[in-house]
Every structure is written in structure tokens, then in C-alpha cells.
Amino acid sequence: MMTAKQWNFFAVAFLGWTWDAVDFFTVSLTATDIAKTFDKEVSEITWGITLVLMLRSVGALIFGLAGDKWGRKWPFIANLFLFIVLEIGTGFAQTYSGFLACRALFGIAMGGLYGNAA
């Protein structure tokens, strides 16, 4: 049986994962519009999606090790903060390079959710 505190942690992790999926598919569904904004091909925009997927394991490793060293709570909170900042920051990217950098860091933060929630 899980305690109320454990249920709350589960709910936060589940909502974080759900919001991650919303963001991931929002970029996928708007790739054509993003390509027009940066005057790039759609295939170049989808490279940002590939970066997110490639760097998830790096984030899981970094935040998983941090969770092992300092406990799960504070690395998870720091990871959620980073995740939110990068998610919002993607919308404010002014250049294609900035977009890719933000998506790469977002991939690390996305993987960190799995590293701590597991």
C-alpha cells in the first residue's frame, strides 16, 4: 500500500510525463510552421526532435546518479524546474541554432524525469 506522500509523488511524476508528451508532440505537429519561422526545411526542424530523443539517456544518467547521491526529491525538483524553463524557452528561440540548443537541453531534462521517477 502506498502512503499519501507516495501517491503525491506518483501524481507529480505522471503529470510531468504527460506534460512532456504534450510538448514533444506539439513540436511535431507544428514542425511546418516552425520551419517557416526559421526559414528552414521541415527535415531540419525534425532534427530538433531527434536531438531530444538522442539525449534522453544522458539526462537519465545525470539525474539518476544525482538522485542516487543526494536522494530523489531535490534532483527531481531541479529537473522539473529545468524542464519547465527549457520548454517555455523553446518558444522564445530567435535563431535555428538557439532552437536546436534548447531542444538538446530539453532532451536531457526529459531523460532526467525518467532517471528520477524510475
MDTraj code that builds the backbone (N, CA, C; nanometers):
import mdtraj as md
import numpy as np

residues = "MET MET THR ALA LYS GLN TRP ASN PHE PHE ALA VAL ALA PHE LEU GLY TRP THR TRP ASP ALA VAL ASP PHE PHE THR VAL SER LEU THR ALA THR ASP ILE ALA LYS THR PHE ASP LYS GLU VAL SER GLU ILE THR TRP GLY ILE THR LEU VAL LEU MET LEU ARG SER VAL GLY ALA LEU ILE PHE GLY LEU ALA GLY ASP LYS TRP GLY ARG LYS TRP PRO PHE ILE ALA ASN LEU PHE LEU PHE ILE VAL LEU GLU ILE GLY THR GLY PHE ALA GLN THR TYR SER GLY PHE LEU ALA CYS ARG ALA LEU PHE GLY ILE ALA MET GLY GLY LEU TYR GLY ASN ALA ALA".split()
xyz = np.array([
    [0.0837, -0.1182, 0.0000],
    [0.0000, 0.0000, 0.0000],
    [0.0882, 0.1246, 0.0000],
    [0.0506, 0.2191, -0.0845],
    [0.1259, 0.3437, -0.0907],
    [0.0662, 0.4450, 0.0063],
    [0.1539, 0.5268, 0.0621],
    [0.1091, 0.6327, 0.1515],
    [0.0621, 0.7518, 0.0683],
    [0.0012, 0.8494, 0.1334],
    [-0.0447, 0.9700, 0.0633],
    [0.0729, 1.0442, 0.0000],
    [0.1841, 1.0478, 0.0696],
    [0.3035, 1.1135, 0.0161],
    [0.3530, 1.0426, -0.1103],
    [0.3522, 0.9104, -0.1088],
    [0.3946, 0.8342, -0.2261],
    [0.2979, 0.8539, -0.3424],
    [0.1682, 0.8613, -0.3153],
    [0.0701, 0.8881, -0.4203],
    [0.0920, 1.0270, -0.4804],
    [0.1244, 1.1240, -0.3955],
    [0.1523, 1.2588, -0.4458],
    [0.2743, 1.2591, -0.5364],
    [0.3785, 1.1870, -0.4968],
    [0.4986, 1.1783, -0.5799],
    [0.4664, 1.1107, -0.7129],
    [0.3871, 1.0051, -0.7063],
    [0.3454, 0.9358, -0.8282],
    [0.2671, 1.0305, -0.9190],
    [0.1762, 1.1092, -0.8607],
    [0.0947, 1.2021, -0.9396],
    [0.1813, 1.3084, -1.0061],
    [0.2785, 1.3618, -0.9335],
    [0.3680, 1.4628, -0.9910],
    [0.4478, 1.4028, -1.1065],
    [0.5006, 1.2833, -1.0877],
    [0.5775, 1.2176, -1.1937],
    [0.4900, 1.1897, -1.3155],
    [0.3679, 1.1436, -1.2923],
    [0.2782, 1.1139, -1.4037],
    [0.2408, 1.2410, -1.4791],
    [0.2110, 1.3486, -1.4065],
    [0.1763, 1.4748, -1.4717],
    [0.2955, 1.5323, -1.5474],
    [0.4162, 1.5160, -1.4923],
    [0.5364, 1.5599, -1.5630],
    [0.5559, 1.4830, -1.6925],
    [0.5351, 1.3548, -1.6858],
    [0.5470, 1.2717, -1.8064],
    [0.4411, 1.3105, -1.9096],
    [0.3192, 1.3378, -1.8627],
    [0.2111, 1.3769, -1.9525],
    [0.2426, 1.5102, -2.0197],
    [0.2923, 1.6068, -1.9425],
    [0.3262, 1.7370, -1.9994],
    [0.4421, 1.7241, -2.0974],
    [0.5335, 1.6338, -2.0696],
    [0.6436, 1.6048, -2.1605],
    [0.5886, 1.5572, -2.2945],
    [0.4918, 1.4686, -2.2916],
    [0.4321, 1.4176, -2.4156],
    [0.3610, 1.5285, -2.4918],
    [0.2923, 1.6158, -2.4194],
    [0.2228, 1.7282, -2.4845],
    [0.3239, 1.8146, -2.5586],
    [0.4324, 1.8508, -2.4926],
    [0.5339, 1.9342, -2.5574],
    [0.5979, 1.8635, -2.6752],
    [0.6328, 1.7378, -2.6568],
    [0.7000, 1.6640, -2.7632],
    [0.6134, 1.6607, -2.8893],
    [0.4866, 1.6308, -2.8739],
    [0.4004, 1.6208, -2.9913],
    [0.3565, 1.7565, -3.0434],
    [0.3588, 1.8593, -2.9601],
    [0.3282, 1.9935, -3.0089],
    [0.4332, 2.0382, -3.1090],
    [0.5595, 2.0135, -3.0791],
    [0.6661, 2.0480, -3.1738],
    [0.6520, 1.9643, -3.3008],
    [0.6170, 1.8380, -3.2868],
    [0.5988, 1.7517, -3.4043],
    [0.4869, 1.8028, -3.4942],
    [0.3775, 1.8428, -3.4327],
    [0.2610, 1.8860, -3.5092],
    [0.2785, 2.0243, -3.5710],
    [0.3687, 2.1042, -3.5182],
    [0.3896, 2.2395, -3.5707],
    [0.5224, 2.2537, -3.6442],
    [0.5824, 2.1438, -3.6836],
    [0.7131, 2.1476, -3.7498],
    [0.7105, 2.2326, -3.8761],
    [0.6022, 2.2289, -3.9512],
    [0.5926, 2.3091, -4.0739],
    [0.5947, 2.4578, -4.0419],
    [0.5208, 2.4984, -3.9417],
    [0.5178, 2.6394, -3.9029],
    [0.6525, 2.6846, -3.8471],
    [0.7156, 2.5991, -3.7677],
    [0.8477, 2.6322, -3.7131],
    [0.9493, 2.6457, -3.8259],
    [0.9403, 2.5575, -3.9264],
    [1.0310, 2.5648, -4.0413],
    [1.0145, 2.6974, -4.1153],
    [0.8927, 2.7433, -4.1308],
    [0.8696, 2.8731, -4.1956],
    [0.9273, 2.9866, -4.1122],
    [0.9127, 2.9784, -3.9808],
    [0.9636, 3.0829, -3.8921],
    [1.1148, 3.0969, -3.9038],
    [1.1855, 2.9860, -3.9085],
    [1.3318, 2.9886, -3.9150],
    [1.3842, 2.9807, -4.0585],
    [1.2951, 2.9784, -4.1564],
    [1.3317, 2.9697, -4.2981],
    [1.4209, 2.8475, -4.3229],
    [1.3740, 2.7340, -4.2741],
    [1.4452, 2.6069, -4.2887],
    [1.3503, 2.5029, -4.3470],
    [1.4065, 2.3895, -4.3850],
    [1.3264, 2.2761, -4.4299],
    [1.2670, 2.2054, -4.3085],
    [1.1557, 2.1368, -4.3285],
    [1.0929, 2.0623, -4.2195],
    [1.1880, 1.9559, -4.1665],
    [1.2662, 1.8952, -4.2538],
    [1.3618, 1.7928, -4.2093],
    [1.4662, 1.8505, -4.1136],
    [1.5001, 1.9777, -4.1300],
    [1.5948, 2.0406, -4.0384],
    [1.5305, 2.0653, -3.9016],
    [1.4030, 2.0954, -3.9001],
    [1.3312, 2.1158, -3.7744],
    [1.3160, 1.9825, -3.7016],
    [1.2894, 1.8767, -3.7742],
    [1.2741, 1.7472, -3.7095],
    [1.4068, 1.6962, -3.6520],
    [1.5180, 1.7571, -3.6926],
    [1.6455, 1.7254, -3.6284],
    [1.6388, 1.7630, -3.4806],
    [1.5663, 1.8695, -3.4473],
    [1.5468, 1.9071, -3.3076],
    [1.4740, 1.7985, -3.2299],
    [1.3792, 1.7327, -3.2945],
    [1.3073, 1.6216, -3.2315],
    [1.4034, 1.5047, -3.2097],
    [1.4889, 1.4798, -3.3076],
    [1.5871, 1.3721, -3.2962],
    [1.6839, 1.3993, -3.1810],
    [1.7258, 1.5244, -3.1669],
    [1.8155, 1.5598, -3.0561],
    [1.7511, 1.5302, -2.9213],
    [1.6233, 1.5629, -2.9083],
    [1.5528, 1.5354, -2.7834],
    [1.5587, 1.3863, -2.7525],
    [1.5281, 1.3052, -2.8503],
    [1.5245, 1.1606, -2.8290],
    [1.6632, 1.1027, -2.8024],
    [1.7643, 1.1564, -2.8686],
    [1.9002, 1.1040, -2.8516],
    [1.9578, 1.1370, -2.7142],
    [1.9209, 1.2513, -2.6593],
    [1.9834, 1.2956, -2.5345],
    [1.9058, 1.2565, -2.4089],
    [1.7959, 1.1859, -2.4248],
    [1.7214, 1.1421, -2.3062],
    [1.8047, 1.0515, -2.2165],
    [1.8816, 0.9632, -2.2751],
    [1.9620, 0.8715, -2.1933],
    [2.0689, 0.9470, -2.1153],
    [2.1214, 1.0553, -2.1717],
    [2.2197, 1.1372, -2.0997],
    [2.1543, 1.1985, -1.9757],
    [2.0341, 1.2523, -1.9916],
    [1.9621, 1.3107, -1.8785],
    [1.9262, 1.2080, -1.7732],
    [1.8845, 1.0894, -1.8173],
    [1.8520, 0.9831, -1.7215],
    [1.9748, 0.9449, -1.6407],
    [2.0892, 0.9390, -1.7059],
    [2.2137, 0.9063, -1.6364],
    [2.2525, 1.0162, -1.5374],
    [2.2511, 1.1410, -1.5822],
    [2.2916, 1.2531, -1.4963],
    [2.1997, 1.2651, -1.3751],
    [2.0700, 1.2717, -1.3989],
    [1.9770, 1.2931, -1.2881],
    [1.9546, 1.1662, -1.2065],
    [1.9720, 1.0512, -1.2675],
    [1.9652, 0.9266, -1.1912],
    [2.0799, 0.9151, -1.0923],
    [2.2001, 0.9495, -1.1384],
    [2.3163, 0.9489, -1.0483],
    [2.3023, 1.0549, -0.9389],
    [2.2503, 1.1719, -0.9764],
    [2.2275, 1.2771, -0.8758],
    [2.1258, 1.2302, -0.7725],
    [2.0231, 1.1596, -0.8182],
    [1.9242, 1.1054, -0.7259],
    [1.9827, 0.9997, -0.6333],
    [2.0731, 0.9190, -0.6852],
    [2.1397, 0.8185, -0.6016],
    [2.2286, 0.8849, -0.4966],
    [2.2904, 0.9965, -0.5336],
    [2.3840, 1.0623, -0.4434],
    [2.3134, 1.1498, -0.3390],
    [2.2129, 1.2270, -0.3817],
    [2.1507, 1.3257, -0.2925],
    [2.0053, 1.2943, -0.2580],
    [1.9567, 1.1802, -0.3002],
    [1.8155, 1.1480, -0.2793],
    [1.7351, 1.1921, -0.4003],
    [1.6156, 1.1410, -0.4153],
    [1.5368, 1.1669, -0.5360],
    [1.4666, 1.3027, -0.5372],
    [1.4328, 1.3533, -0.4194],
    [1.3459, 1.4714, -0.4121],
    [1.4059, 1.5954, -0.4781],
    [1.5216, 1.6419, -0.4321],
    [1.5753, 1.7684, -0.4824],
    [1.6275, 1.7606, -0.6254],
    [1.6939, 1.6537, -0.6666],
    [1.7278, 1.6451, -0.8093],
    [1.6027, 1.6419, -0.8989],
    [1.4958, 1.5779, -0.8499],
    [1.3718, 1.5740, -0.9280],
    [1.3104, 1.7133, -0.9385],
    [1.3097, 1.7878, -0.8288],
    [1.2560, 1.9238, -0.8312],
    [1.3402, 2.0132, -0.9226],
    [1.4727, 2.0036, -0.9126],
    [1.5604, 2.0812, -1.0002],
    [1.5377, 2.0437, -1.1457],
    [1.5185, 1.9153, -1.1716],
    [1.4939, 1.8677, -1.3066],
    [1.3613, 1.9213, -1.3607],
    [1.2577, 1.9208, -1.2790],
    [1.1289, 1.9756, -1.3225],
    [1.1399, 2.1239, -1.3533],
    [1.2123, 2.1985, -1.2703],
    [1.2322, 2.3412, -1.2949],
    [1.3039, 2.3618, -1.4283],
    [1.4115, 2.2873, -1.4508],
    [1.4862, 2.2961, -1.5761],
    [1.3974, 2.2580, -1.6947],
    [1.3200, 2.1553, -1.6787],
    [1.2290, 2.1080, -1.7830],
    [1.1308, 2.2186, -1.8229],
    [1.0720, 2.2849, -1.7233],
    [0.9741, 2.3901, -1.7499],
    [1.0404, 2.5096, -1.8180],
    [1.1567, 2.5515, -1.7683],
    [1.2266, 2.6661, -1.8258],
    [1.2630, 2.6390, -1.9721],
    [1.3124, 2.5198, -2.0006],
    [1.3509, 2.4864, -2.1380],
    [1.2298, 2.4710, -2.2290],
    [1.1219, 2.4192, -2.1748],
    [1.0003, 2.4053, -2.2549],
    [0.9479, 2.5422, -2.2965],
    [0.9440, 2.6339, -2.2034],
    [0.8992, 2.7701, -2.2349],
    [1.0025, 2.8389, -2.3236],
    [1.1301, 2.8165, -2.2947],
    [1.2369, 2.8787, -2.3718],
    [1.2361, 2.8407, -2.5187],
    [1.1897, 2.7214, -2.5511],
    [1.1828, 2.6795, -2.6903],
    [1.0971, 2.7756, -2.7718],
    [0.9899, 2.8229, -2.7126],
    [0.9014, 2.9161, -2.7823],
    [0.9630, 3.0528, -2.8049],
    [1.0669, 3.0860, -2.7298],
    [1.1313, 3.2163, -2.7423],
    [1.2623, 3.2112, -2.8203],
    [1.2939, 3.0975, -2.8776],
    [1.4176, 3.0855, -2.9557],
    [1.4111, 3.1792, -3.0758],
    [1.5151, 3.2584, -3.0932],
    [1.5196, 3.3576, -3.2006],
    [1.5900, 3.3057, -3.3263],
    [1.6763, 3.2052, -3.3086],
    [1.7516, 3.1514, -3.4213],
    [1.7345, 2.9992, -3.4254],
    [1.7680, 2.9441, -3.5389],
    [1.7623, 2.7984, -3.5541],
    [1.8613, 2.7308, -3.4599],
    [1.9803, 2.7885, -3.4457],
    [2.0797, 2.7318, -3.3534],
    [2.0288, 2.7353, -3.2100],
    [1.9640, 2.8448, -3.1734],
    [1.9057, 2.8545, -3.0395],
    [1.7963, 2.7519, -3.0182],
    [1.7171, 2.7286, -3.1223],
    [1.6114, 2.6275, -3.1171],
    [1.6727, 2.4892, -3.0931],
    [1.7776, 2.4556, -3.1692],
    [1.8418, 2.3248, -3.1531],
    [1.9063, 2.3104, -3.0158],
    [1.9702, 2.4159, -2.9683],
    [2.0337, 2.4101, -2.8360],
    [1.9283, 2.3893, -2.7275],
    [1.8186, 2.4616, -2.7389],
    [1.7119, 2.4486, -2.6400],
    [1.6510, 2.3081, -2.6445],
    [1.6321, 2.2546, -2.7624],
    [1.5761, 2.1197, -2.7750],
    [1.6736, 2.0142, -2.7238],
    [1.8040, 2.0350, -2.7448],
    [1.9029, 1.9398, -2.6944],
    [1.9011, 1.9370, -2.5416],
    [1.9002, 2.0542, -2.4797],
    [1.8940, 2.0605, -2.3338],
    [1.7612, 2.0076, -2.2819],
    [1.6550, 2.0318, -2.3587],
    [1.5242, 1.9787, -2.3216],
    [1.5271, 1.8259, -2.3207],
    [1.5985, 1.7657, -2.4154],
    [1.6110, 1.6200, -2.4189],
    [1.6796, 1.5663, -2.2941],
    [1.7818, 1.6380, -2.2463],
    [1.8493, 1.5975, -2.1236],
    [1.7530, 1.6070, -2.0058],
    [1.6776, 1.7173, -2.0000],
    [1.5799, 1.7339, -1.8914],
    [1.4699, 1.6286, -1.8999],
    [1.4261, 1.5959, -2.0207],
    [1.3231, 1.4935, -2.0374],
    [1.3719, 1.3589, -1.9860],
    [1.4945, 1.3241, -2.0191],
    [1.5506, 1.1988, -1.9713],
    [1.5682, 1.1971, -1.8202],
    [1.5959, 1.3155, -1.7636],
    [1.6111, 1.3253, -1.6194],
    [1.4830, 1.2906, -1.5451],
    [1.3696, 1.3202, -1.6066],
    [1.2424, 1.2825, -1.5441],
    [1.2356, 1.1321, -1.5267],
    [1.2798, 1.0595, -1.6281],
    [1.2761, 0.9135, -1.6191],
    [1.3776, 0.8622, -1.5183],
    [1.4956, 0.9254, -1.5158],
    [1.6011, 0.8809, -1.4257],
    [1.5617, 0.8899, -1.2797],
    [1.4882, 0.9930, -1.2423],
    [1.4472, 1.0100, -1.1039],
    [1.3138, 0.9427, -1.0730],
    [1.2257, 0.9393, -1.1701],
    [1.0944, 0.8803, -1.1444],
    [1.1012, 0.7272, -1.1405],
    [1.2018, 0.6708, -1.2073],
    [1.2146, 0.5251, -1.2063],
    [1.2527, 0.4794, -1.0713],
])
top = md.Topology()
chain = top.add_chain()
for i, resn in enumerate(residues, 1):
    res = top.add_residue(resn, chain, resSeq=i)
    for name in ("N", "CA", "C"):
        top.add_atom(name, md.element.get_by_symbol(name[0]), res)
traj = md.Trajectory(xyz[None], top)
